[in-house]
Amino acid sequence: MPTLSKDAEIDLLKDAFMRFSDPSGWQPFLSKIDGYLTCRSYAAEFCKNGLSTGHFFDHEKARELFEVLQATKTDHGMPAFDYMLHHAHPGHCYQISDGHLTDLGHDPPPVTVSPSPPPISTATHPPAGVISVLRPNSHAAVFFGLLVPDLDRRAALTPEIITSFRKVIRIAELRLDALEELRLASDTANAHKAMAEVCGSPSVLINGQRDILAEFPPGLDALGSLEAAFAKNGILQLKNRTLETRFQELLASVKLERDLGVSAEKPNRIKSEPAAQDQRDLYLRDSAGSLTRITLERLDHRSAGNPPWILIRVLLPASVPDTVETILLEEFGLSLSEAHLARLLAVTGSVPNTTDLLNITRNTMKTHLRRIFDKTGTRTQLELTQLVYQLTGLV
């Protein structure tokens, strides 16, 4: 197995920077490595559950790498695949030899090789090679490795070969960096487009890890004033327990869909009226006692294969059309004064404020509310407000 020449290194660097977004993917890049080093190179991304994501290589090639690592063990008998996925140090070089995995570290001392290695029989031997884990996170990790043919095992792991592998690893990381920058730029553009399409109220757009992707001001200030959430180091911290619960419910629905395999090819749903299963609501009171509605809406964006975003909107008390009172009169049998009170209460979100605006006593307010609850089938101010907002969508 030859070492990486300077010309080959420059050629791979050019490929990493100039063709990183090539639609044909990583295969041409890996084929070049195979030609220069007379080996078989692998790049595959695995989820933490051990399944291949299908990036870089197809699932069949990822399966080949998986089988090699499963047949390789650490000093403690753990399959190399499990160790690399959950315990390997990013960027470290790991040696595969005679079915054994050895950590060569980040900058290990020179590897000593016997000057007269014993002859290798023609029987099949476990593959030899080197492998590293790149960009591990809580969800997945990229495996990058070189495996050499059986008969080259005696010369496979010289210090020069390890040095060549480290160079290739650095080039692969540069390629991943370029792809990540491109992905972030694309996500940012999509995030701002999504905000422009759906937002007319204070909003914050986040991903499943709660990273803040975009804000429609004053989204963060509005959430902060309600003591619902705040930003820290670019991450939205959910302070309110109910808000946290609603967020987790949306994430759980996404996971359920993926487990059932029903969301592989969903149409883009960035729009102002999400499907019911894609939205959660809660109501919080501000410092003045007014009721404010917060919605959490799932947005399936254009970055194919990525988890959806979550749009959190703060719907401040707004005017409700007078025609809602007509619906309350005709469909629910409310009197004119009761219908007017119900609409105004939804607008203000506050019983004391509504009492003052209507210039009535608290006892009169209580009497009206009891009648309104009875006629509409609601039991609380919150349920009545929800009903009025639902009726608003009909006019």
Summary of the structure (lengths in Angstrom):
residues: 395
radius of gyration: 30.3
end to end distance: 75.1
largest distance: 102.1
contacts: 1176
relative contact order: 0.08
helix: 45%
strand: 19%
